[in-house]
Amino acid sequence: MAIEIKPIPVLHGEAAARFVEAADEALEKRGSIDFSKQVAKARAILKRSKLYI
């Protein structure tokens, strides 16, 4: 037996507008995180393990 494919829910009207506003606001408030220290540590570990080129 086949499994029924359910339709994807879609927002309409005012609910869609609220969702877009909330998404835009979240995108503007998104903080940038600096991972340079973690990347340096990871590269040091890989260099010691001879996996880093």
Protein Blocks (a to p, Z undefined) as FASTA:
>chain_A
ZZddddddddehjllmmmmmmmmmmmmmpccddfklmmmmmmmmmmmnopaZZ
